[in-house]
């Protein structure tokens, strides 16, 4: 019996081709959503819709209802409709991409985010309508 251990060399795993790709939003970059304050506050890599969502959520949590950003989202029905429309259009685009396995994972996570954003904008306009009735 030999006292030396035998070294077994395992084969190196073959490199797998990249099978997943990210997707970007299209309608959420609509120039009609541009705002100088949001441009200054957030990175250029963040879509306009996400900037509006983040700022609206922040202001709502602080209950700063008189701030121009939250007032635009809550009181301007046409602007709120545009925010929600952009979300819905990108959700539709992502649903078609979800059929392709390369984009399935990325489009699913983007869709979840867009649904949250859309619902927040819808809730803010509904909240404003309820406040007006009281």
PAVOMAR-896507 format. One record per atom (N, C-alpha, C): residue in one letter; atom name; x, y, z. Coordinates in Angstrom, 3 decimals. Each point is the difference from the previous one (the first is absolute). Layout:
+--------+-------+----------+----------+----------+
! residu ! atome !       px !       py !       pz !
+--------+-------+----------+----------+----------+
!      a !    CA !        X !        Y !        Z !
...
+--------+-------+----------+----------+----------+
% end
This chain:
+--------+-------+----------+----------+----------+
! residu ! atome !       px !       py !       pz !
+--------+-------+----------+----------+----------+
!      x !     N !    0.834 !   -1.166 !    0.000 !
!      x !    CA !   -0.834 !    1.166 !    0.000 !
!      x !     C !    0.883 !    1.235 !    0.000 !
!      x !     N !   -0.325 !    0.921 !   -0.883 !
!      x !    CA !    0.803 !    1.204 !   -0.176 !
!      x !     C !   -0.504 !    1.092 !    0.944 !
!      x !     N !    0.934 !    0.804 !    0.524 !
!      x !    CA !   -0.378 !    1.062 !    0.923 !
!      x !     C !   -0.292 !    1.313 !   -0.723 !
!      x !     N !    0.197 !    0.025 !   -1.280 !
!      x !    CA !   -0.268 !    1.227 !   -0.762 !
!      x !     C !   -1.443 !    0.012 !   -0.502 !
!      x !     N !   -0.623 !    1.155 !    0.111 !
!      x !    CA !   -1.371 !    0.157 !   -0.488 !
!      x !     C !    0.036 !    0.328 !   -1.481 !
!      x !     N !   -0.914 !   -0.559 !   -0.693 !
!      x !    CA !   -0.076 !    0.262 !   -1.433 !
!      x !     C !   -0.882 !    1.221 !   -0.244 !
!      x !     N !    0.470 !    0.936 !   -0.796 !
!      x !    CA !   -0.743 !    1.220 !   -0.319 !
!      x !     C !   -0.817 !   -0.253 !   -1.250 !
!      x !     N !   -1.270 !    0.265 !    0.153 !
!      x !    CA !   -0.896 !   -0.172 !   -1.140 !
!      x !     C !   -0.326 !    1.385 !   -0.542 !
!      x !     N !    0.261 !    0.196 !   -1.257 !
!      x !    CA !   -0.279 !    1.289 !   -0.634 !
!      x !     C !   -1.347 !   -0.087 !   -0.690 !
!      x !     N !   -0.888 !    0.896 !    0.438 !
!      x !    CA !   -1.324 !    0.051 !   -0.598 !
!      x !     C !    0.029 !    0.892 !   -1.233 !
!      x !     N !   -0.801 !   -0.312 !   -0.986 !
!      x !    CA !   -0.020 !    0.849 !   -1.196 !
!      x !     C !   -0.598 !    1.365 !    0.329 !
!      x !     N !    0.514 !    1.024 !   -0.684 !
!      x !    CA !   -0.519 !    1.348 !    0.202 !
!      x !     C !   -1.389 !    0.096 !   -0.626 !
!      x !     N !   -0.910 !    0.690 !    0.683 !
!      x !    CA !   -1.347 !    0.129 !   -0.574 !
!      x !     C !    0.038 !    0.850 !   -1.271 !
!      x !     N !   -0.776 !   -0.395 !   -0.954 !
!      x !    CA !   -0.070 !    0.750 !   -1.254 !
!      x !     C !   -0.739 !    1.312 !    0.254 !
!      x !     N !    0.446 !    1.046 !   -0.657 !
!      x !    CA !   -0.670 !    1.289 !    0.142 !
!      x !     C !   -1.325 !   -0.057 !   -0.740 !
!      x !     N !   -1.032 !    0.384 !    0.721 !
!      x !    CA !   -1.333 !    0.006 !   -0.581 !
!      x !     C !   -0.229 !    1.347 !   -0.684 !
!      x !     N !   -0.673 !    0.014 !   -1.108 !
!      x !    CA !   -0.308 !    1.276 !   -0.645 !
!      x !     C !   -0.988 !    0.798 !    0.853 !
!      x !     N !    0.072 !    1.303 !   -0.132 !
!      x !    CA !   -0.917 !    0.861 !    0.736 !
!      x !     C !   -1.407 !   -0.232 !   -0.524 !
!      x !     N !   -0.896 !   -0.356 !    0.921 !
!      x !    CA !   -1.354 !   -0.318 !   -0.437 !
!      x !     C !   -1.033 !    0.966 !    0.569 !
!      x !     N !    0.450 !    1.032 !    0.705 !
!      x !    CA !   -0.933 !    0.973 !    0.557 !
!      x !     C !    0.445 !    1.396 !   -0.393 !
!      x !     N !   -0.958 !    0.832 !   -0.264 !
!      x !    CA !    0.286 !    1.388 !   -0.358 !
!      x !     C !   -0.939 !    0.910 !    0.756 !
!      x !     N !    0.467 !    1.185 !    0.273 !
!      x !    CA !   -0.829 !    0.990 !    0.672 !
!      x !     C !   -0.823 !    0.772 !   -1.002 !
!      x !     N !   -1.065 !    0.568 !    0.484 !
!      x !    CA !   -0.849 !    0.842 !   -0.844 !
!      x !     C !   -0.133 !    1.364 !    0.658 !
!      x !     N !   -0.119 !    1.005 !   -0.827 !
!      x !    CA !   -0.184 !    1.357 !    0.512 !
!      x !     C !   -1.424 !    0.435 !   -0.314 !
!      x !     N !   -0.421 !    1.008 !    0.686 !
!      x !    CA !   -1.332 !    0.543 !   -0.209 !
!      x !     C !    0.029 !    0.985 !   -1.163 !
!      x !     N !   -1.126 !    0.189 !   -0.656 !
!      x !    CA !   -0.062 !    0.906 !   -1.139 !
!      x !     C !   -0.866 !    1.222 !    0.316 !
!      x !     N !   -1.259 !   -0.228 !    0.296 !
!      x !    CA !   -0.925 !    1.110 !    0.257 !
!      x !     C !    0.322 !    0.733 !    1.292 !
!      x !     N !    0.666 !   -0.652 !    0.920 !
!      x !    CA !    0.334 !    0.626 !    1.283 !
!      x !     C !    1.069 !    1.083 !   -0.143 !
!      x !     N !    0.593 !    0.098 !   -1.176 !
!      x !    CA !    0.989 !    1.048 !   -0.282 !
!      x !     C !   -0.620 !    1.143 !   -0.786 !
!      x !     N !   -1.312 !    0.054 !   -0.083 !
!      x !    CA !   -0.712 !    1.029 !   -0.758 !
!      x !     C !    0.436 !    1.398 !    0.461 !
!      x !     N !    0.351 !    0.842 !   -0.960 !
!      x !    CA !    0.490 !    1.356 !    0.311 !
!      x !     C !   -1.071 !    0.879 !    0.646 !
!      x !     N !   -1.267 !   -0.346 !   -0.186 !
!      x !    CA !   -1.067 !    0.780 !    0.633 !
!      x !     C !    0.036 !   -0.123 !    1.524 !
!      x !     N !    0.723 !   -0.981 !    0.507 !
!      x !    CA !    0.108 !   -0.221 !    1.440 !
!      x !     C !    1.205 !    0.720 !    0.611 !
!      x !     N !    0.797 !    0.622 !   -0.847 !
!      x !    CA !    1.227 !    0.658 !    0.484 !
!      x !     C !   -0.329 !    1.109 !    0.996 !
!      x !     N !    0.823 !    0.100 !    1.032 !
!      x !    CA !   -0.164 !    1.017 !    1.025 !
!      x !     C !    1.392 !    0.408 !    0.483 !
!      x !     N !    0.320 !    1.307 !    0.003 !
!      x !    CA !    1.346 !    0.448 !    0.386 !
!      x !     C !    0.409 !   -0.429 !    1.415 !
!      x !     N !   -0.947 !    0.026 !    0.944 !
!      x !    CA !    0.341 !   -0.397 !    1.372 !
!      x !     C !    0.345 !   -1.486 !    0.069 !
!      x !     N !   -0.776 !   -0.805 !   -0.701 !
!      x !    CA !    0.259 !   -1.439 !   -0.014 !
!      x !     C !    1.285 !   -0.324 !   -0.747 !
!      x !     N !    0.302 !    0.781 !   -1.030 !
!      x !    CA !    1.239 !   -0.201 !   -0.746 !
!      x !     C !    1.208 !    0.263 !    0.880 !
!      x !     N !   -0.107 !    1.019 !    0.842 !
!      x !    CA !    1.111 !    0.368 !    0.880 !
!      x !     C !    0.148 !   -0.992 !    1.156 !
!      x !     N !   -1.105 !   -0.543 !    0.466 !
!      x !    CA !    0.003 !   -0.853 !    1.186 !
!      x !     C !    0.449 !   -1.425 !   -0.285 !
!      x !     N !   -0.370 !   -0.545 !   -1.150 !
!      x !    CA !    0.240 !   -1.412 !   -0.296 !
!      x !     C !    1.011 !   -0.175 !   -1.129 !
!      x !     N !    0.625 !   -1.178 !   -0.029 !
!      x !    CA !    0.963 !   -0.341 !   -1.051 !
!      x !     C !   -0.693 !   -0.047 !   -1.358 !
!      x !     N !    0.791 !    0.234 !   -1.042 !
!      x !    CA !   -0.545 !   -0.034 !   -1.360 !
!      x !     C !   -0.436 !   -1.401 !   -0.417 !
!      x !     N !    0.473 !   -1.026 !    0.687 !
!      x !    CA !   -0.345 !   -1.376 !   -0.357 !
!      x !     C !   -1.378 !   -0.415 !    0.519 !
!      x !     N !   -0.633 !    0.850 !    0.806 !
!      x !    CA !   -1.321 !   -0.309 !    0.558 !
!      x !     C !   -1.066 !    0.623 !   -0.904 !
!      x !     N !   -0.972 !   -0.811 !   -0.391 !
!      x !    CA !   -1.042 !    0.490 !   -0.917 !
!      x !     C !   -0.838 !    1.075 !    0.670 !
!      x !     N !   -0.669 !    0.797 !   -0.856 !
!      x !    CA !   -0.833 !    1.083 !    0.526 !
!      x !     C !   -1.126 !   -0.533 !    0.877 !
!      x !     N !   -0.597 !   -1.099 !   -0.417 !
!      x !    CA !   -1.091 !   -0.587 !    0.793 !
!      x !     C !    0.492 !   -0.389 !    1.382 !
!      x !     N !    1.159 !   -0.638 !    0.051 !
!      x !    CA !    0.523 !   -0.416 !    1.304 !
!      x !     C !    0.321 !    1.212 !    0.871 !
!      x !     N !    0.522 !    1.055 !   -0.607 !
!      x !    CA !    0.279 !    1.222 !    0.765 !
!      x !     C !   -1.284 !    0.569 !    0.594 !
!      x !     N !   -1.057 !    0.068 !   -0.805 !
!      x !    CA !   -1.279 !    0.511 !    0.492 !
!      x !     C !   -0.531 !   -0.895 !    1.121 !
!      x !     N !    0.125 !   -1.315 !   -0.189 !
!      x !    CA !   -0.476 !   -0.935 !    1.019 !
!      x !     C !    0.765 !    0.179 !    1.312 !
!      x !     N !    1.321 !    0.018 !   -0.079 !
!      x !    CA !    0.819 !    0.124 !    1.206 !
!      x !     C !   -0.284 !    1.304 !    0.739 !
!      x !     N !   -0.104 !    1.081 !   -0.756 !
!      x !    CA !   -0.234 !    1.297 !    0.633 !
!      x !     C !   -1.418 !    0.081 !    0.571 !
!      x !     N !   -0.975 !   -0.508 !   -0.724 !
!      x !    CA !   -1.384 !    0.020 !    0.490 !
!      x !     C !   -0.135 !   -0.850 !    1.259 !
!      x !     N !    0.625 !   -1.155 !    0.003 !
!      x !    CA !   -0.051 !   -0.867 !    1.179 !
!      x !     C !    0.668 !    0.674 !    1.196 !
!      x !     N !    1.140 !    0.610 !   -0.242 !
!      x !    CA !    0.738 !    0.692 !    1.054 !
!      x !     C !   -0.843 !    1.131 !    0.598 !
!      x !     N !   -0.565 !    0.810 !   -0.856 !
!      x !    CA !   -0.810 !    1.130 !    0.473 !
!      x !     C !   -1.286 !   -0.458 !    0.680 !
!      x !     N !   -0.605 !   -1.055 !   -0.506 !
!      x !    CA !   -1.217 !   -0.532 !    0.624 !
!      x !     C !    0.315 !   -0.547 !    1.390 !
!      x !     N !    1.125 !   -0.678 !    0.129 !
!      x !    CA !    0.391 !   -0.531 !    1.312 !
!      x !     C !    0.253 !    1.123 !    1.005 !
!      x !     N !    0.509 !    1.120 !   -0.491 !
!      x !    CA !    0.240 !    1.157 !    0.870 !
!      x !     C !   -1.250 !    0.873 !    0.139 !
!      x !     N !   -1.050 !   -0.373 !   -0.729 !
!      x !    CA !   -1.267 !    0.731 !   -0.014 !
!      x !     C !    0.182 !    1.467 !   -0.390 !
!      x !     N !    0.839 !    0.227 !   -0.983 !
!      x !    CA !    0.220 !    1.349 !   -0.537 !
!      x !     C !   -0.907 !    0.197 !   -1.217 !
!      x !     N !   -1.298 !    0.109 !    0.270 !
!      x !    CA !   -0.992 !    0.046 !   -1.068 !
!      x !     C !    0.021 !    1.300 !   -0.791 !
!      x !     N !    0.644 !    1.039 !    0.515 !
!      x !    CA !    0.048 !    1.278 !   -0.714 !
!      x !     C !    1.218 !    0.143 !   -0.904 !
!      x !     N !    0.848 !   -1.006 !   -0.037 !
!      x !    CA !    1.190 !    0.052 !   -0.851 !
!      x !     C !   -0.428 !   -0.081 !   -1.467 !
!      x !     N !    0.631 !    0.791 !   -0.890 !
!      x !    CA !   -0.404 !    0.013 !   -1.423 !
!      x !     C !    0.062 !   -1.367 !   -0.688 !
!      x !     N !    0.951 !   -0.837 !    0.384 !
!      x !    CA !    0.119 !   -1.326 !   -0.638 !
!      x !     C !   -1.217 !   -0.866 !    0.341 !
!      x !     N !   -0.326 !   -0.077 !    1.269 !
!      x !    CA !   -1.127 !   -0.849 !    0.403 !
!      x !     C !   -1.326 !    0.610 !   -0.467 !
!      x !     N !   -0.061 !    1.323 !   -0.047 !
!      x !    CA !   -1.219 !    0.648 !   -0.504 !
!      x !     C !   -0.218 !   -0.331 !   -1.474 !
!      x !     N !    1.083 !   -0.035 !   -0.768 !
!      x !    CA !   -0.120 !   -0.335 !   -1.427 !
!      x !     C !   -0.540 !   -1.412 !   -0.172 !
!      x !     N !    0.481 !   -0.917 !    0.814 !
!      x !    CA !   -0.436 !   -1.397 !   -0.107 !
!      x !     C !   -1.430 !   -0.173 !    0.503 !
!      x !     N !   -0.355 !    0.695 !    1.061 !
!      x !    CA !   -1.316 !   -0.180 !    0.624 !
!      x !     C !   -1.102 !    0.818 !   -0.650 !
!      x !     N !    0.313 !    1.210 !   -0.439 !
!      x !    CA !   -1.062 !    0.909 !   -0.420 !
!      x !     C !   -0.153 !    0.157 !   -1.506 !
!      x !     N !    1.063 !   -0.222 !   -0.745 !
!      x !    CA !   -0.066 !    0.137 !   -1.456 !
!      x !     C !   -0.410 !   -1.347 !   -0.600 !
!      x !     N !   -1.296 !   -0.124 !   -0.304 !
!      x !    CA !   -0.514 !   -1.276 !   -0.487 !
!      x !     C !    0.649 !   -0.446 !   -1.301 !
!      x !     N !    0.229 !    0.930 !   -0.904 !
!      x !    CA !    0.621 !   -0.348 !   -1.281 !
!      x !     C !    1.435 !   -0.488 !    0.194 !
!      x !     N !    0.722 !    0.654 !    0.874 !
!      x !    CA !    1.385 !   -0.420 !    0.255 !
!      x !     C !    0.022 !   -1.368 !    0.681 !
!      x !     N !   -0.894 !   -0.207 !    0.944 !
!      x !    CA !   -0.073 !   -1.299 !    0.670 !
!      x !     C !   -0.376 !   -1.086 !   -1.005 !
!      x !     N !   -0.908 !    0.333 !   -0.911 !
!      x !    CA !   -0.388 !   -0.954 !   -1.049 !
!      x !     C !    1.205 !   -0.335 !   -0.887 !
!      x !     N !    0.824 !    1.014 !   -0.306 !
!      x !    CA !    1.206 !   -0.241 !   -0.795 !
!      x !     C !    0.969 !   -0.921 !    0.741 !
!      x !     N !    0.198 !    0.221 !    1.281 !
!      x !    CA !    0.879 !   -0.867 !    0.798 !
!      x !     C !   -0.484 !   -1.450 !   -0.051 !
!      x !     N !   -1.289 !   -0.190 !    0.220 !
!      x !    CA !   -0.556 !   -1.356 !   -0.006 !
!      x !     C !    0.028 !   -0.619 !   -1.390 !
!      x !     N !   -0.263 !    0.804 !   -1.030 !
!      x !    CA !    0.035 !   -0.496 !   -1.381 !
!      x !     C !    1.399 !   -0.499 !   -0.357 !
!      x !     N !    1.028 !    0.760 !    0.353 !
!      x !    CA !    1.385 !   -0.401 !   -0.287 !
!      x !     C !    0.323 !   -1.330 !    0.674 !
!      x !     N !   -0.434 !   -0.151 !    1.232 !
!      x !    CA !    0.211 !   -1.272 !    0.708 !
!      x !     C !   -0.685 !   -1.149 !   -0.731 !
!      x !     N !   -1.260 !    0.202 !   -0.358 !
!      x !    CA !   -0.758 !   -1.069 !   -0.659 !
!      x !     C !    0.573 !   -0.372 !   -1.359 !
!      x !     N !    0.441 !    0.993 !   -0.761 !
!      x !    CA !    0.574 !   -0.294 !   -1.317 !
!      x !     C !    1.290 !   -0.810 !    0.123 !
!      x !     N !    0.829 !    0.339 !    0.980 !
!      x !    CA !    1.223 !   -0.777 !    0.196 !
!      x !     C !   -0.302 !   -1.397 !    0.540 !
!      x !     N !   -1.045 !   -0.129 !    0.796 !
!      x !    CA !   -0.409 !   -1.333 !    0.473 !
!      x !     C !   -0.398 !   -0.860 !   -1.192 !
!      x !     N !   -0.737 !    0.577 !   -0.945 !
!      x !    CA !   -0.395 !   -0.743 !   -1.207 !
!      x !     C !    1.225 !   -0.453 !   -0.797 !
!      x !     N !    0.962 !    0.909 !   -0.164 !
!      x !    CA !    1.220 !   -0.365 !   -0.730 !
!      x !     C !    0.757 !   -1.127 !    0.714 !
!      x !     N !    0.080 !    0.097 !    1.314 !
!      x !    CA !    0.716 !   -1.020 !    0.769 !
!      x !     C !   -0.715 !   -1.344 !   -0.038 !
!      x !     N !   -1.316 !    0.012 !   -0.098 !
!      x !    CA !   -0.743 !   -1.259 !   -0.094 !
!      x !     C !    0.318 !   -0.736 !   -1.296 !
!      x !     N !    0.185 !    0.748 !   -1.076 !
!      x !    CA !    0.364 !   -0.665 !   -1.259 !
!      x !     C !    1.427 !   -0.542 !    0.075 !
!      x !     N !    0.887 !    0.731 !    0.685 !
!      x !    CA !    1.371 !   -0.490 !    0.152 !
!      x !     C !    0.086 !   -1.202 !    0.933 !
!      x !     N !   -0.919 !   -0.122 !    0.921 !
!      x !    CA !    0.018 !   -1.095 !    0.977 !
!      x !     C !   -0.167 !   -1.363 !   -0.668 !
!      x !     N !   -0.527 !   -0.017 !   -1.205 !
!      x !    CA !   -0.163 !   -1.260 !   -0.718 !
!      x !     C !    1.344 !   -0.553 !   -0.464 !
!      x !     N !    0.999 !    0.857 !   -0.109 !
!      x !    CA !    1.336 !   -0.406 !   -0.415 !
!      x !     C !    0.811 !   -0.368 !    1.254 !
!      x !     N !    0.536 !   -1.220 !    0.085 !
!      x !    CA !    0.725 !   -0.425 !    1.206 !
!      x !     C !    1.218 !    0.876 !    0.334 !
!      x !     N !    0.572 !    0.643 !   -0.993 !
!      x !    CA !    1.171 !    0.845 !    0.237 !
!      x !     C !   -0.377 !    1.217 !    0.842 !
!      x !     N !   -1.205 !    0.517 !   -0.186 !
!      x !    CA !   -0.424 !    1.208 !    0.690 !
!      x !     C !   -0.990 !   -0.255 !    1.143 !
!      x !     N !   -0.389 !   -1.231 !    0.216 !
!      x !    CA !   -1.076 !   -0.328 !    0.947 !
!      x !     C !    0.258 !    0.531 !    1.410 !
!      x !     N !    1.163 !   -0.273 !    0.541 !
!      x !    CA !    0.297 !    0.382 !    1.392 !
!      x !     C !    0.042 !    1.521 !    0.174 !
!      x !     N !    0.699 !    0.663 !   -0.900 !
!      x !    CA !    0.122 !    1.456 !    0.093 !
!      x !     C !   -1.344 !    0.687 !   -0.202 !
!      x !     N !   -0.762 !   -0.479 !   -0.967 !
!      x !    CA !   -1.293 !    0.644 !   -0.257 !
!      x !     C !   -0.962 !   -0.228 !    1.163 !
!      x !     N !    0.098 !   -1.130 !    0.657 !
!      x !    CA !   -0.882 !   -0.272 !    1.143 !
!      x !     C !    0.287 !    0.968 !    1.150 !
!      x !     N !    1.268 !    0.242 !    0.286 !
!      x !    CA !    0.326 !    0.908 !    1.103 !
!      x !     C !   -0.377 !    1.442 !   -0.350 !
!      x !     N !    0.202 !    0.390 !   -1.253 !
!      x !    CA !   -0.402 !    1.339 !   -0.430 !
!      x !     C !   -1.511 !    0.170 !    0.063 !
!      x !     N !   -0.742 !   -1.041 !   -0.403 !
!      x !    CA !   -1.465 !    0.063 !    0.049 !
!      x !     C !   -0.501 !    0.182 !    1.431 !
!      x !     N !    0.605 !   -0.730 !    0.939 !
!      x !    CA !   -0.399 !    0.142 !    1.406 !
!      x !     C !    0.184 !    1.444 !    0.469 !
!      x !     N !    1.141 !    0.588 !   -0.341 !
!      x !    CA !    0.268 !    1.387 !    0.392 !
!      x !     C !   -1.008 !    0.955 !   -0.632 !
!      x !     N !   -0.279 !   -0.181 !   -1.275 !
!      x !    CA !   -0.943 !    0.878 !   -0.695 !
!      x !     C !   -1.411 !   -0.104 !    0.578 !
!      x !     N !   -0.400 !   -1.181 !    0.382 !
!      x !    CA !   -1.325 !   -0.175 !    0.599 !
!      x !     C !   -0.073 !    0.749 !    1.328 !
!      x !     N !    1.064 !   -0.072 !    0.784 !
!      x !    CA !    0.051 !    0.737 !    1.274 !
!      x !     C !   -0.094 !    1.498 !   -0.265 !
!      x !     N !    0.767 !    0.495 !   -0.971 !
!      x !    CA !   -0.010 !    1.430 !   -0.314 !
!      x !     C !   -1.387 !    0.434 !   -0.469 !
!      x !     N !   -0.577 !   -0.762 !   -0.921 !
!      x !    CA !   -1.322 !    0.318 !   -0.528 !
!      x !     C !   -1.019 !    0.071 !    1.133 !
!      x !     N !    0.022 !   -0.983 !    0.888 !
!      x !    CA !   -0.959 !   -0.031 !    1.103 !
!      x !     C !    0.197 !    1.175 !    0.950 !
!      x !     N !    1.230 !    0.419 !    0.210 !
!      x !    CA !    0.260 !    1.148 !    0.869 !
!      x !     C !   -0.593 !    1.265 !   -0.609 !
!      x !     N !    0.231 !    0.215 !   -1.299 !
!      x !    CA !   -0.560 !    1.183 !   -0.667 !
!      x !     C !   -1.534 !   -0.032 !    0.035 !
!      x !     N !   -0.572 !   -1.176 !   -0.228 !
!      x !    CA !   -1.464 !   -0.132 !    0.037 !
!      x !     C !   -0.521 !    0.277 !    1.408 !
!      x !     N !    0.699 !   -0.496 !    1.012 !
!      x !    CA !   -0.437 !    0.209 !    1.385 !
!      x !     C !    0.082 !    1.472 !    0.385 !
!      x !     N !    1.022 !    0.696 !   -0.473 !
!      x !    CA !    0.149 !    1.412 !    0.351 !
!      x !     C !   -1.119 !    0.850 !   -0.596 !
!      x !     N !   -0.385 !   -0.285 !   -1.234 !
!      x !    CA !   -1.085 !    0.781 !   -0.614 !
!      x !     C !   -1.329 !   -0.361 !    0.667 !
!      x !     N !   -0.183 !   -1.262 !    0.351 !
!      x !    CA !   -1.219 !   -0.416 !    0.688 !
!      x !     C !   -0.060 !    0.628 !    1.389 !
!      x !     N !    1.139 !    0.032 !    0.675 !
!      x !    CA !    0.084 !    0.610 !    1.322 !
!      x !     C !   -0.381 !    1.474 !   -0.058 !
!      x !     N !    0.438 !    0.676 !   -1.046 !
!      x !    CA !   -0.325 !    1.421 !   -0.176 !
!      x !     C !   -1.499 !    0.188 !   -0.202 !
!      x !     N !   -0.606 !   -0.868 !   -0.791 !
!      x !    CA !   -1.436 !    0.089 !   -0.246 !
!      x !     C !   -0.790 !   -0.226 !    1.284 !
!      x !     N !    0.454 !   -0.931 !    0.817 !
!      x !    CA !   -0.657 !   -0.248 !    1.290 !
!      x !     C !    0.144 !    1.199 !    0.907 !
!      x !     N !    1.214 !    0.601 !    0.048 !
!      x !    CA !    0.212 !    1.196 !    0.819 !
!      x !     C !   -0.902 !    1.155 !   -0.431 !
!      x !     N !   -0.218 !    0.117 !   -1.297 !
!      x !    CA !   -0.850 !    1.087 !   -0.512 !
!      x !     C !   -1.454 !   -0.174 !    0.415 !
!      x !     N !   -0.444 !   -1.242 !    0.161 !
!      x !    CA !   -1.392 !   -0.259 !    0.376 !
!      x !     C !   -0.259 !    0.233 !    1.478 !
!      x !     N !    1.050 !   -0.076 !    0.801 !
!      x !    CA !   -0.189 !    0.153 !    1.458 !
!      x !     C !   -0.196 !    1.424 !    0.422 !
+--------+-------+----------+----------+----------+
% end
